[in-house]
Amino acid sequence: MWCIDFFKASFRITVPALAFTLSGVPSGRAQTVSVAAVCNPASDGSNPCPRHIRLHTASSLSAMARVGRAMFFDQALSGSGHFSCASCHEPSLHYGPAGTAPVFLGGRNADRQGRREIPGLTYLERQPPFSIGPDDAVADDVVPAVAVPAAGTAHAAKSAVNTASSAANLVPQGGLFLDGRADTLLQQARGPMFDPDEMAANKDQVIKRLQTADYAAPLRELAGVRGQKSPDFLLAEGLFALARYQIENQAFHPYSSKFDFWLQGKAHFTPEESKGYVLFNDPAKGNCAACHVDTVRRDGLPPLFTDHQYEALAAPRNMALQRNKNPSYYDLGVCDQRPDGRKNLAPYCGMFATPTLRNISTRQTFFHNGIFHSLEDVLDFYVLRDIEPQRFYPEDTRGKAQLYNDLPQVYKSNVDRTDAPFNRKPGDVPALSRSERKAIIAFLKTLTDGWSDKNDNYKK
């Protein structure tokens, strides 16, 4: 159900099938595996219970992946001839966006705003297809689709250290993009390429490029007789090549941050990083790990810092986006992924994907509409959203903050007001002090890939 048929090609690929890129992990459906308990840093910042983690084994790219690499940087695949995949997904920034613009300016004349902020492309190799099912924070496999609960159904609180209470929640999970509308890396590649606000290509143009580019000959050979006869099949093979490049290139999932070294007992946290890590996992403080799971699975797979699920956090409306000038326009995330979504997925309207926090400190835009531009802004919003709403939302004529102003009234009940630190109201003490927020940010910076143990000043 969740596979893409490459124009009736003889092969299929789904995200779960990509698990074979991790050494020792079988392809196909993974098994749900529980996580080990959090291990707080020792007084010297070391890990008192180091773990062995399974990592991708670097190897030479296959012929198909080499074609995908050439396509990834090929500006001629865009309608303007000026944009490639790398224009949005900068390799030096861990395949995330450069600059502070809330969304990408694309289209044939580079003057059309994209709909949402640019997501990163790293750590998608274990993303399951979209479904709605029980809350399993560590599942990387396909979860069977179930009935959507009625609006207003009780939602048990989600904790960083106790997942039993929220296990019965029915939640949207999996899928690619911020609304989960794609289930495979091929579908994902197709989206921006043909979006009039992004690369703005058309099918005939892309096919012609695949037939004439420097990489056309190896692609033709790999596509075989059918690829030479069927332009649609050749296009499908090109998209497959882009997917293979992301799967095979270790740069898309290196697991080379200071945190990964620390997990293995090869690095020491600074006192500030240690403090932030503890706060990150404390259910009464940051409670961040409730959604951004940070523990090694029992089978040795390193944490992705996401539970693959969706949350309605009520980011303020970003008036820098032209679409938002229209007061009747709303971006409702999961509900907008299909035509009947606002009717049949109403309890999830306003929910967007929980991203990985890996490499988060190299970003300059946050949330689906790019409203915030620093981790300090994000942490302030998390902690003070309902305590000091006037800091984030405009005031009405009576001087009252217009809470959750980027959601229609009918969907405001979907906003998370249960899970800490969102379970606050005006006058309450913030879950995290300013210094504690600063410590969490210090920890988040340990999630940036490319760290070397030569930088470990705390190593004895």
C-alpha positions in Angstrom: 0.0 0.0 0.0 2.8 2.4 0.9 5.1 1.5 -2.0 5.5 3.6 -5.1 5.2 1.8 -8.4 7.7 3.1 -10.8 5.3 3.4 -13.7 4.6 -0.3 -13.4 8.3 -1.2 -13.2 9.3 -4.6 -12.0 10.8 -3.4 -8.8 9.7 -1.5 -5.7 11.5 0.2 -2.9 10.2 1.5 0.4 12.0 3.4 3.2 12.0 0.3 5.6 13.8 -1.6 2.9 16.7 0.8 3.2 17.7 -0.8 6.5 20.2 -2.9 4.8 22.6 0.1 4.5 23.3 -0.3 8.2 25.8 -3.1 8.8 24.3 -6.1 10.4 20.7 -5.0 10.0 18.5 -7.1 7.8 16.5 -5.6 5.0 12.7 -5.5 5.0 10.5 -5.0 8.0 12.4 -4.2 11.2 11.4 -5.4 14.6 10.3 -3.0 17.3 13.1 -2.8 19.7 13.0 -1.3 23.2 15.6 1.3 24.2 18.1 1.1 27.0 17.8 3.5 30.0 19.4 6.9 29.9 22.9 7.0 31.3 23.8 10.3 33.0 27.3 11.6 32.5 29.9 11.0 35.2 31.4 13.9 37.1 34.2 14.2 34.5 31.7 14.2 31.6 32.5 10.6 30.5 29.9 8.0 29.7 29.8 5.5 32.6 27.9 2.9 30.5 29.3 3.1 26.9 27.5 1.4 24.1 28.4 -0.3 20.9 26.5 1.2 18.1 25.9 -0.2 14.6 27.1 2.3 11.9 26.9 2.5 8.2 29.9 1.0 6.5 31.4 3.4 4.0 32.0 2.0 0.6 32.3 3.1 -3.0 29.1 4.4 -4.6 27.3 2.1 -7.0 27.0 3.1 -10.6 23.4 4.1 -10.0 24.3 6.2 -6.9 27.0 8.0 -9.0 24.3 8.9 -11.5 22.2 10.2 -8.6 25.2 12.3 -7.3 25.5 14.0 -10.7 21.7 14.6 -10.7 21.8 16.0 -7.2 24.1 18.9 -8.3 22.6 19.3 -11.8 21.0 22.8 -12.2 19.7 21.9 -15.6 17.0 19.7 -14.0 15.2 22.9 -12.9 12.8 25.0 -14.9 15.1 28.1 -14.6 18.4 26.2 -15.1 19.7 27.7 -11.9 18.6 25.4 -9.1 19.7 21.9 -8.2 18.8 19.7 -5.2 22.0 21.1 -3.6 20.6 24.7 -3.9 18.3 23.9 -1.0 20.2 21.1 0.6 23.7 22.4 1.1 26.2 19.6 1.6 28.5 21.7 3.9 25.4 22.3 6.2 24.6 18.6 6.5 22.2 18.9 3.5 20.1 21.6 5.2 19.3 25.2 4.0 21.7 28.1 4.0 20.7 31.6 5.1 17.9 33.0 7.2 15.1 33.2 4.7 12.1 31.4 6.2 11.4 29.5 2.9 13.2 29.0 -0.4 12.7 31.4 -3.3 12.3 29.3 -6.3 10.3 29.0 -9.5 11.4 29.8 -13.0 12.3 33.3 -12.1 13.5 32.7 -8.5 10.7 34.9 -7.2 8.2 32.4 -5.8 8.2 31.4 -2.1 8.2 27.8 -1.2 5.4 26.8 1.1 7.5 25.6 4.1 10.9 25.8 5.5 13.5 23.5 3.9 13.9 20.2 5.8 17.3 18.6 6.1 18.0 15.4 4.1 20.2 13.6 6.7 19.1 10.6 8.7 16.1 9.6 6.6 17.3 6.0 6.1 15.1 4.6 8.8 12.0 6.7 8.2 8.9 4.4 8.1 6.0 5.1 5.7 3.1 7.3 6.9 0.5 5.6 9.1 -1.7 6.2 12.1 -1.2 3.9 15.0 -0.2 3.4 18.6 2.5 5.6 20.0 5.8 3.6 19.8 8.6 6.1 20.2 11.3 3.8 19.0 9.7 1.9 16.1 11.3 2.3 12.7 9.1 -0.3 11.1 5.7 0.0 9.3 2.8 0.5 11.7 -0.6 -0.8 10.5 -3.1 2.0 9.8 -6.0 2.2 12.2 -9.1 4.3 12.6 -8.7 8.0 13.5 -10.0 8.8 16.9 -12.7 11.4 17.3 -11.8 15.0 17.9 -11.4 15.8 21.6 -10.3 12.2 22.5 -8.1 12.2 25.7 -4.4 12.3 25.0 -2.2 10.8 27.7 0.9 12.8 28.6 4.1 11.8 26.9 7.2 11.5 29.1 10.9 11.2 28.3 11.3 8.3 30.7 7.9 6.7 30.9 6.4 5.7 27.6 3.7 3.3 29.0 1.2 6.1 29.7 1.2 7.3 26.2 1.5 4.0 24.4 -2.3 3.8 23.7 -2.4 7.2 22.0 -3.2 6.9 18.3 -0.8 9.2 16.5 0.3 10.0 12.9 3.8 8.8 12.3 6.3 8.2 9.5 6.5 9.6 6.0 8.7 12.2 4.5 8.3 16.0 4.3 6.8 17.9 7.2 3.3 16.5 6.5 4.3 12.9 5.7 3.0 13.0 2.1 5.8 10.9 0.7 6.7 7.4 1.7 9.9 6.9 -0.3 12.9 8.9 -1.2 11.8 8.7 -4.8 8.5 10.4 -4.1 10.4 13.0 -2.1 12.7 13.8 -5.0 9.8 14.1 -7.4 8.0 16.7 -5.1 10.5 19.7 -5.3 11.6 18.9 -8.8 8.1 19.5 -10.3 6.8 22.0 -7.7 6.3 25.4 -9.5 7.5 27.2 -6.4 10.7 25.2 -6.1 12.7 23.7 -9.0 9.7 24.2 -11.3 10.7 21.6 -13.9 8.3 19.8 -16.2 8.4 16.1 -17.0 9.4 16.6 -20.6 12.3 18.9 -19.7 13.6 16.4 -17.1 13.4 13.5 -19.4 15.2 15.4 -22.1 18.0 16.2 -19.6 18.3 12.6 -18.6 18.7 11.6 -22.2 21.4 14.2 -23.0 23.4 14.9 -19.8 26.9 13.7 -19.2 25.4 11.0 -17.0 22.9 9.9 -19.6 24.9 7.0 -21.0 25.4 5.2 -17.7 21.8 5.9 -16.8 20.6 4.4 -20.1 22.7 1.4 -19.6 21.4 0.9 -16.1 17.8 1.4 -17.2 18.2 -1.4 -19.8 16.1 -1.9 -22.8 12.9 -0.6 -21.2 14.6 2.6 -20.1 15.7 3.2 -23.6 12.2 2.7 -25.0 10.1 4.3 -22.3 10.8 7.9 -21.2 8.6 7.4 -18.2 10.7 4.4 -17.1 13.9 6.4 -17.6 12.5 9.2 -15.4 11.7 6.6 -12.7 15.2 5.2 -12.9 16.6 8.8 -12.5 14.5 9.3 -9.3 15.7 5.9 -8.2 19.3 7.0 -8.7 18.7 10.1 -6.5 17.4 7.8 -3.8 20.4 5.5 -4.1 22.8 8.4 -3.7 21.1 9.4 -0.5 21.2 5.9 0.8 24.7 4.9 -0.2 26.5 8.2 0.6 27.6 8.1 4.2 27.5 11.9 4.4 23.7 11.6 4.7 23.9 9.4 7.8 27.4 9.6 9.3 26.6 9.4 13.0 29.8 11.3 13.6 28.8 13.9 16.3 30.4 14.4 19.6 27.3 12.7 21.1 28.0 9.6 19.0 31.6 9.5 20.3 30.3 10.0 23.9 27.8 7.1 23.5 30.7 4.9 22.7 32.8 6.1 25.6 35.2 8.0 23.3 34.4 11.6 24.4 33.7 13.7 27.4 30.9 16.3 27.8 31.8 19.6 29.2 30.0 20.5 32.5 27.5 22.6 30.5 26.8 19.8 28.0 26.4 17.3 30.8 23.9 19.6 32.5 22.0 20.1 29.2 21.8 16.3 28.6 20.3 15.6 32.0 17.7 18.4 31.5 17.0 17.2 28.0 15.9 13.8 29.5 14.3 15.1 32.7 10.5 14.7 32.2 9.8 17.6 34.7 12.2 19.9 32.9 12.9 19.8 29.2 11.2 16.5 28.5 12.7 16.8 25.1 13.5 13.1 24.7 9.8 12.2 24.9 9.7 13.1 21.2 13.4 13.4 20.3 14.4 9.9 21.4 18.1 9.9 22.4 18.8 6.3 23.6 20.5 3.5 21.7 18.1 0.7 20.6 18.7 -2.8 22.0 19.9 -3.9 18.6 22.6 -1.2 18.6 21.1 1.3 16.1 22.0 4.8 17.2 19.3 7.3 18.2 17.7 9.5 15.5 16.5 12.1 17.9 12.9 11.8 16.6 10.1 9.4 17.2 8.9 9.9 13.6 5.7 11.4 14.9 3.8 14.7 14.6 2.9 17.5 17.0 0.8 20.6 16.9 3.0 23.1 18.7 1.2 26.3 17.4 4.1 28.2 16.0 3.1 31.8 15.5 1.9 32.9 12.0 4.8 34.1 9.9 3.7 37.3 8.1 6.9 37.2 6.0 5.2 34.5 4.0 3.1 35.9 1.2 0.5 33.1 1.6 -0.1 34.3 5.1 -1.3 37.7 3.9 -4.5 36.0 3.1 -6.4 35.7 6.5 -8.3 32.6 5.3 -5.1 30.7 4.4 -3.8 28.1 6.9 -1.1 25.5 6.6 -2.5 22.5 8.5 0.3 20.0 8.0 -0.8 16.4 8.1 -4.4 17.5 7.1 -3.2 19.0 3.9 -1.3 16.0 2.6 -4.5 14.7 0.8 -7.7 16.3 -0.4 -10.0 14.8 2.3 -7.5 15.4 5.1 -9.3 18.2 6.8 -12.4 16.0 7.1 -10.9 12.6 7.8 -7.8 13.6 9.7 -9.3 16.5 11.7 -7.8 15.5 15.1 -4.4 15.9 13.5 -4.9 19.3 11.7 -2.0 21.6 12.6 0.5 18.8 13.3 3.9 18.7 11.6 6.6 16.1 11.7 9.0 16.0 14.6 12.4 16.5 13.0 15.7 14.9 14.0 17.7 17.2 16.2 21.0 16.0 14.6 22.8 18.9 13.1 20.1 21.3 14.5 22.7 23.9 15.6 23.8 24.6 12.0 20.2 25.7 11.0 19.0 29.3 10.9 15.3 28.6 10.4 13.0 26.6 12.6 9.4 25.3 12.5 7.4 24.6 9.4 7.0 28.3 8.5 10.6 29.4 9.4 9.3 31.8 12.1 12.3 31.4 14.4 16.0 31.9 13.6 17.9 30.6 16.6 17.8 27.8 19.1 17.4 30.5 21.8 14.2 31.6 20.2 13.0 28.0 19.9 13.7 27.1 23.5 12.0 30.3 24.7 8.9 29.4 22.8 8.8 25.9 24.1 9.1 27.1 27.7 7.1 30.3 27.6 4.5 29.8 25.0 1.5 29.7 27.4 3.2 31.5 30.3 4.0 34.7 28.3 2.0 34.3 25.1 2.3 38.0 24.3 6.0 37.4 23.5 5.0 35.3 20.5 1.5 36.1 19.4 0.0 39.5 18.3 -2.5 41.2 20.5 -6.1 41.8 19.6 -7.9 45.2 20.0 -8.3 44.5 23.8 -4.6 43.9 24.3 -5.0 40.1 24.7 -2.6 37.7 23.0 -4.2 35.9 20.0 -3.2 32.4 21.1 -2.2 29.9 18.4 -2.9 32.5 15.7 -1.9 30.2 12.8 -4.7 27.8 13.4 -8.4 28.0 12.8 -10.4 28.0 16.0 -11.9 24.5 15.3 -8.4 22.9 15.4 -6.9 24.7 18.3 -7.8 21.8 20.6 -5.2 19.8 18.7 -2.4 21.9 20.2 -0.2 20.0 22.7 -1.0 21.5 26.1 -0.4 18.2 27.9 3.2 17.2 27.6 5.8 19.1 29.6 7.0 21.8 29.1 3.7 22.8 27.4 1.5 22.0 30.4 1.8 25.6 31.8 -0.5 28.6 32.1 0.1 32.3 32.7 1.7 32.9 36.1 3.3 29.4 36.3 7.0 29.0 36.9 8.8 28.1 33.6 9.9 24.4 33.4 13.4 25.6 32.4 15.3 28.7 33.6 17.3 30.8 31.1 20.5 29.1 32.3 18.9 25.7 31.9 17.8 26.5 28.4 21.4 27.6 27.6 22.6 24.3 28.9 20.3 22.3 26.6 21.5 24.3 23.7 25.1 23.4 24.6 24.0 19.8 24.5 22.2 20.2 21.2 25.5 21.5 19.7 27.1 18.1 20.5 24.7 16.6 17.8 26.6 18.2 15.0 28.4 15.7 12.7 32.1 15.9 11.9 33.4 16.0 15.5 36.9 14.7 16.1 38.1 13.3 19.4 41.1 15.5 19.0 38.8 18.3 20.2 38.1 16.5 23.5 39.7 18.8 25.9 38.3 16.9 28.8 39.8 13.5 27.9 42.3 12.3 30.4 
